Amino acid sequence: MIFAGLIVTIIGTVPLALLTGSDDYWWLSAVQVVRGCGIGLTTTPTLATGLVSVPKERISHAMPLFAMLQRIGGSFGTSVLTAVAAAPGSAAAVAGAHGWIAGITAIVLIPSWFLVRAEMSTKD
């Protein structure tokens, strides 16, 4: 599920890396919906996977930590993109930032592929 979510996230991010500044609002909205679905497909299974390794008596302490890390990550990413978008030639700057995001997400596919393979081999 996480691997599929990463692929959907990349599919939703690549068009944002090609922004020209005169893009249609509805097109951008549709791309963000696809991207949001990809992020949703990765977030919940990642949280569940993290919680599997936590002893049951510690879950009440782990959940706030996971939530805090998700919020910090989202806030940090939003603030960085906002700072980039505020630069002169903002359409090109935002497109460049999303190009980096797509590249980093593609790099994350490598370890996730190995995790999927390792999980499949333990089920056999």
N, C-alpha and C positions, 0 to 999 in steps of 0.2 A: 504494500500500500504506500509506504514512504517513497519507494523508488518511483512508482507511478505518479505520486504527487509532485516529486521533483521534476519529472518530465513535463507535466502539465504546467508547473510554475515557469519552466524555461519557455514553453510554447507561449505563455502569456506575457513573458518579459521581453522576448525578442522584438515584437512589434514596438514596444516602448523604446527600445534602443534605436529605432529607425524614425523617431519623431522629427517632423520638419517645422512645426510651429503653426501649420495650417491644417492640422488633422481634425477630422470630424469628431464632435463630442460623442456621438453615439458609438463610433468605432472605438474610441478610447474607453468608453464605459464597458463595452463588450469585452475588450481586452482585459480590463481590470477584473471583471467577473470571472473570466477564465483563470487569471492569475490568483484570485482569491480562492477559487476552488482548489487549485494546486496547493496553495499554502494550507488550506484546511485539511487536505488529504495527508499532509505531512505532520501537522501539529499534533493532532489527537493520537495517532499511532506512536509518535515519538514520546509523548507524555506517558502513554501506557507502557511502552518499552522501558522507559526510565523507572517507572513505579514498580515494575516486576522485580527489579534488583533491590528494592527497599524492603526491609523487614516490616511486617504488618503493624507492629507497634510504633514504627517511626513514620508511617504514611502521613499522619496528621502534622508532622513537622516538615515533611518533604514537599507537600502540595503548595504551601505558601512560597517555598523557595523556587519551585518550578514556575509558579505564576509570576513571581518577581523577575526571574530571568527572562521570561517571555515578554513581559512589559518593558524591561530595560532594552532588550534587543530590538523590539518594535519602535520604541522611542528613539533609540540611537540611530536606527536606519532612517526614520522619518526626518530627524534633525539634520542628518548628513545630506539627504536628498534635498531638503529645503534650502540648506546653505548653498548647495550646488545650483539649484534652480534660481536662486537670487542673483547669481552671477550674470554679467552681461552676456547676451546671446543665450538666454536661458533654455530655449528649445534644444539647442545643440548640447548644452551642458547636461540637461536632463537625459537626453538620448545617450550621451556618453556614460553617465552614471548607470543607466539601465543596462548598457552594454557590459559594464563591469559586473553588475548584479547577475546578468545571464551567464557570464563566464564563471563567476564564483559558484553559482548554482550547478553549472555543468561539472565543475571540479568536484563538488560534493557527491555527484553521481558515482564516482569511482569507489570511495569507501562504502557507500550504501550498497553498491553491487556486490562487494565482497561480503557485507553483512547478510544480504539476502541469500547468497550462495552458502554461507556458513550455517544459516538457520535451516535452509533446505536440507543440508547434509546431516544435521542433527535429528531431523524428523524421520529420516530413512531408517 
